[in-house]
Amino acid sequence: MTLDGTELWVAAENSYNERIAQVENAIIARLRERLAKATTANEMFRVFSKYNALFVRPKIRGAIQEYQNQLIDNVKSDIAALHDRFKLQYGNSEAHAMAQLRDLPPISGAIIWARQIERQLNTYMHRVEDVLGKGWELYAEGQKLQNESLIFRKKLDTRAVSLSYDIFINFRSLMLGYRMFLSDNWR
């Protein structure tokens, strides 16, 4: 490459970098404006989910760090509330009373209840991805949340409940030793 070619290349690269900086600044201004206008955490999550593809840019990520921390704390508290709700157990929950009113068996109600909590946990983890962007598990805060959610998911696993119910039903049917219903043909 010649000296003139190198100078042209450096000038083009500087022009490109200046233009990128202008675009990034415009995006940051618009993003901060929308986040400042958001009155609830859900509105902030919507803004983050719309812009999360741009979070790979270090300048944009740094500009929204304060909002990210605020929303991550919000997600943490929501997950903690979910965990507290799970600790109360199904028998003490409002869902148990509603399931009894609807004549649902207790095992079915417990499985439905646990899956509802798991669905809410999945929603919260999706929100974390919206806030931190793709690859959120690689960040320290993301790893901590990922580990907490995996531990919580293991507690929410309904296979043990359904297996114990199957064993109970099989044991009970062996205890009866005869058919429960007898059908007669009346013609």
Summary of the structure (lengths in Angstrom):
residues: 187
radius of gyration: 27.5
end to end distance: 103.2
largest distance: 107.6
contacts: 457
relative contact order: 0.08
helix: 83%
strand: 0%
